[in-house]
Amino acid sequence: MHLLIPFAASSSPACQQALESLKLPHLEKLLGRLTLTHTDTADESSLTPPHERVHARALGLVARDGCVPWAARQAAQAGLHADLAQQAASNAAWAWITPCHWHVHADYIVMGNPQTQGLEAAPSQTLLAAMRPFFEEDGITLHYAAPTQWLARGEVFRDLATASLDRVAGRDIDAWRPKTAQAAALRRLQNEMQMLLYTHPLNDERAGHGLAPVNSFWVSGTGTLPAGWSEPAPSDLVMPQALREAALAGDWAAWVNAWQQLDATECAALLHALDAGQSVSLSLCGERSALTFNGGRTGLLKKLMSQLGRQPLSSLRDKL
């Protein structure tokens, strides 16, 4: 069993303060019995966050920053390659297109969290139908997957580095928006879609329900599947999302509650598996780094605690 925990810590001062008193007894026990075997470190400006890097490595999808082909993998799983010749299918370039709300300020733009914008399936499909002709003019084919996730196929996404939604949600988009010449068509499309969506009747309906307009889109998960890659056999990797929404919203009281619930459930289950003699892994992921621990050897409590301290998350915060 591999428990991969995104947003285990943040550099936010409020999160740092919360970590000082956070009590996670099952995690404490796990860190006392597991061995730190891998550290994946970048910085907070990396386009691919640590938890995605760990997940990609587990799937054999190691790629340069911002080019993990998540959308191509999903397209393959959905059978969307069936309409292409086999050779072209394996080499097609894909991306996730996320319809979203941009909060436009005087000199910067902040993207709202798409998961909290209240976009449902039917309205999302209506927007996709309205936007599809503009994408097709640029050689991009759109497919509906979920309200806030469309799949797009097009050469523009080949080798195009893009920022994960987990990097940009709730933040100024300027630091994360691709600015290469290759992305010029996408920037133009974003401008065109802002004009199209500004007057779209669906946004009038949303305003009547107190919802923010869908006025743009974000591109992520870009790239092509590696040559010869195939989906690994189903694994026992578990990646709970309980901490994500609270962290993206900066609601650290909710984040503490989510951590305590996670400790009582997933961490307890991992500890039970370790007690049963199973091979287990634990990856704690922050904004910069991911620390992966494996078990389970015994007799390592003193060694680990001398490295990590008596309060694991508080001690690990500078490493995540």
N, C-alpha and C positions, 0 to 999 in steps of 0.2 A: 504493500500500500504506500502510495506517495501522496502526502498532503502538501499542496502548494498554496500558500496563503499570500494573496496580493494585499497591498496597503497595510502591511503589518506595522509600519511606522511611517512617520512623516517628519519633515524638518520644521513644520509649523510649531512656533513656540507653545501654542495651546496644546498641541499633541505631545510635545516634549514634557509639558507639565503633567498631562494625564498619565504619561508612562511612569512617572515617579511613584505613583500610588496604585498602579494597576496590578491586581493580584490574579495570576493565572496558574493555579496549582498543577493542572495537568501538563501545561507547557513547561513549567519548572521541572517536573519529573522527567519529561522527554529530553530536555536539554541536558539533564544530569546523566542521561544514559546513552545518548547518541553522540556520534563523532562528526565534527565539522569536516566535510570531505571536499567541498567545492565552494569557491567564492567567485561570483560574477559581478564585477564592478565596472561601472561606466560613470556617468555623471547625470545630473538632473536635466540636462539639455538633450540627452539621447532621445531619438524619435521612438525607439522601441523600449518600453519600460521593462524593468527586471523580470516581472512575472511572465511577460510574454516571451522573453528570452529563454527562461527556464522551460516553459511549455514548448517552445519551438525546438529546443535541444532534445526534449523527450520524444518529439515526433520525427526527428531527423531533418528538420527544416531550418537548419542553421543558415543564416543569411546576413548580409551587411545591414547596418543600422537603417531602420525604416523600410526594409524590403522583405520582411517575412511574408510569404504569399498566402496569407490567411484566406483571402477571397478566392484564390485559385483552388485552394484545398476544399472550400465549401462548395464551389461550383462543381468540382469533381464528385463530391459526395452527393450532390443533388442531381447528378446525371446531365448537367448542362453542356458537357463536352460532347454529348451524343450527336449534336447537330453539326459537328465538325469532323473533318477527316482525322483519323487517329493520330497522325504525326502532328498536325496542326493543333489538335486538342491538347496534347501533352505539353505544347510549347506556348499555349495561349496566355496572354497577359490579362489579369483581372484586378479588380479593386472593389472595395466596399464604398458605396455612396450612401451617406447618412443625411436625410433631410433634417434640418435643424433650425434653431432660432439664433440669430446673431443680434446681440444687444449693441446697437451702434451709438457710440459716444462721440464727443467732439473730435477727439484725436486718437481714439482706439476702439477696437471692437472685441467684445467678449462673447464667446460661444456658450449658450446655455447647455445644460446636460440633456442630451436627447432622450434619455430614459425617463425623464421627469416632465416631458413637455406634453404628455397626454395625446400623442398621435396614435390613432387606431388604424386597423387594417384598411377599411374602405376609403377613408380620406387619404391615406398614404398612397393607395393605388390610383386614386384620382389625380394626385399630384404627379405621380410617375407618368401617367398617360399624357399630362399636359407638358411635361418636361422632355419626354422621350424624343420628339422630333428634333429638338435642339442638340441633344447628345448624338443622335444619329448623323447629323450633318458633320460632326467631327469624328465619325467612324466609331462611335461608342454604342454598344448594345446594352440596354438595361433589362434586368430581370428582377421581379419582386421576390424578396425572401422573407421580410418581416417589416412591420411598420417603420422602424428606424434603421432598416438595413436592406439596401438593394445591392444586387450584384451587377457589376459592369465589366464588359469585355472590350478591350481596345488597345492598340499598340502604344498609345500614350502612357500606359501604365507599366510598360516594360522598363525595368531598372529605375523606376521613379521612386525615390525615397519619400515617404510620407509619415506624418506623426500619428501615433495611436490616439484614438478618442480619449483614452485614459490620461493622455498628456495635456490635451487642449480643453477638455470640458471645464467650464467655469473660469477660463483664463483668456487673456488677450491673445488673439489668434496670430498676431504679426510674427511672433517668434517661431511659430510652428507651421505657418503656411509655406508650401514649397515655392521658391522664388527662381528656380532654374528656368532657362529658356524652354526646356522640354515641357514645363508646366504652364506655359503661357496660355495655351488653349483652355486649360482648366480654369485659370483665373478669369479669362474672358467669359467662360460659361457661367461662373459664379456671378459675375456682374449682370449677365443677361437674365439669369434666373431670379436675381433680386428684383429686377424690373418686372419680370413676368409675374412673380408671386405677390408683388406689392398690390396688384389689383385683382388677384384671384379671389373669386367668391368664397372659396373655402376658408380663407383667412378672415373674411367678414364674419362667417359663422363661428370661427374660433373666438374672435373678439367678443361676440355675443355671449359666449360661455366663459369669458374671463381667461381665455388661453392665449398665450403669446403666439404671434404669427410664425408660420414656417416660411422663412425668407431667404434660405440659402441651403447649401449642402457641404458636407465634409468628405474628403477622399482619404481612405486609409486602407491598410491590408493589401498593398499593391505588390505585384510581381508575378513571376511564373514559377511553377513547380520545378524542382531540380530534375534533370534528366534521369530517367529510370526510377524516380521516387514512387513509392506506393504507400498507401495508408497502413501504418503498423497495426498489428493485432490489437484488439481492445485491451487497454491497460487498466490498472487500478489507480490511476491518477485522479485525485479529487481536488478541485479548485473552487472552494466556496467564495461567493461574492458578497458575503455579509458585511465586510468592512468597506467595500467600494463606495456605495452611495453616500455613506456618512462622511467618508474622507473627502470625496469630491465636493460635497456640500460644506465642508469645514465644520460639521456638527460633531464635535469631539466627545460630547456627552453620549450621543447615540453611538459613536464609534467605540467607546468604552463598553457600553452595553452589548454591542455586537461582538466584541472580543470575548467578553465573559461568556456569552452564549456559545460562541465558537469553541472556547476552551472546554465547556461542559459537554459538548457534543463531538465534534470532529477530532479535537485533541484527545479527548477521553477514548474515542474509538481507536485512534492510532496507538495510544498507550496500551489499550487492551490487546491489540494485535501484537505489539512488542512483547507483552507478557506471555502471549500464546506461542512465542517462538518464531513469529513471522518476520520476514525481512521488511523493514519499513524505511521510508525516507520522509524528511520534513524540509520544505523550502520556505524560508521567511523572506519576503520581498518588500523592499521599501521603494523610495523614489530613485535611488542610485544603484543599489546593489541587491543581490540575492545570495543568501547563505543557505547551503544545502547540507543537511545532517543525515547520516545513515546509521542504522543499528542492526543488531544491537549487541555491542560488547558490554561487558560489566566491568566494574572497578574503575570507571573513568570519571566518577563524580568529582573527586577532588581536583583532577586535572582540568576539567571543563570549567568548574566553578572558579578556579583560579584565573582562568582566561575571561570568563563572562561575568563574574560577580554573582552576588546573591539574588539580584533582581534581573533576570535575563533580558527582558525587553528594554529596561532602562539602560542596561549595559550595552545592548546591541544597537541602540538607536544611532550612534555615530557611524556604525558600519553599514546601516541600511539606507 
